[in-house]
Amino acid sequence: MQRRTLGREEFYSKILNLILDFLDVKVLGVVVFGSMVYMGEGNDVDLLVILSDELELKEKMRLEELIASKLRRTFKGVTFDVHVLDVQGFQENLVPGSFLSGLALGYQVLYERGGVEEKIISFLRNLSKEKYTLHNKHGTWNLGFHASILLKRKGLQ
């Protein structure tokens, strides 16, 4: 199945169904972020999967590879960068400087329970009060400024 033949919502829906079918009730949240969201396109799809179960590093890495592999087989030619975190790992990465700082540029929650989006919004509110700069291949981004804009767009500030 090619990504280009699907609309964005259908594409996201198929991603979510695959993850939920595979991990079932362990899933607390699935979030798309990165250039696919903030630029409307990208070379890869960045996914955050938050699980209720505590994860050892080996299990985390095994799940990330397994999910990415299943997604690549389903969506030929699409690269997936999958990050699987347990609740503690998710909380620990909701700080400026972690890879989740990129949520300030844009994200889309595909599935959540247990307050996942609330935690993201709280992080963005804190980040919006700071001047934190991210440099990547797409440019230089003042994440505090972008967090503030994102919160306004969502009607949360």
C-alpha angles and dihedrals in degrees: 000000000000122000091220093062092057130071115240095256093049090047091052091045092054091048091051094047092051092051094045092047090052101042101023118180095004091077116100096167147000117196131179115208140152131063093334087067106031097039098028090237141044146160091256142023114239112210131185116199116188117198131196093220121086109249132214114212094252092051092046091053092044092052093046091053094043094051093044090049093050090048093048090051091050096043107039114210096016121115119215126200103197123191116189116193135172118224093270093049090048091052092046091054096050090092133100110272097033122107088258089068084085089072085082089071092056143301140183122214109219094179136359144166130160096047100294094147091043089058091049092050092049089051091049091050090054092044091050089064092058137067104233120160127207122195118198139147090279095056144274117312131193096215094192090058093045092047088054092050092046092051090050091050089052090048092243103120 
